[in-house]
């Protein structure tokens, strides 16, 4: 359901929020090495979050990524919307666009069955902050493995 880019963005943001000193920048090479993700791809993804004023980004020897938005107020839904867009939860699985996107009230065959889990997922993602995810991580190794 979520793209790899979105999953990597979530992992990157959770990693940044788990750092002992969130006020300082974390180098993309360190993030990518610790998360075992390709640095150029991860950098592009995190740059998208920087353009949306979620993260800050700076180049140079003391550069890297840090937070502009409070991780306690940043939800998973914020990240998903930034990377994959709002239609992640509204797009029809069977057709292009929304189930009633072509002006009809006819829904696809999965619409009614998919509506409840979709709504539950939206609710979960909108209530779950990045800070809460880090706090729930009993084992810090879980974030990087």
HELIX and SHEET records of a PDB file:
HELIX    1   1 UNK A    4  UNK A   17  1                                  14    
HELIX    2   2 UNK A   28  UNK A   35  1                                   8    
HELIX    3   3 UNK A   39  UNK A   51  1                                  13    
HELIX    4   4 UNK A   76  UNK A   83  1                                   8    
HELIX    5   5 UNK A   86  UNK A   88  5                                   3    
HELIX    6   6 UNK A  111  UNK A  127  1                                  17    
HELIX    7   7 UNK A  130  UNK A  136  1                                   7    
HELIX    8   8 UNK A  141  UNK A  144  1                                   4    
SHEET    1   A 2 UNK A  55  UNK A  58  0                                        
SHEET    2   A 2 UNK A  64  UNK A  67 -1                                        
END                                                                             
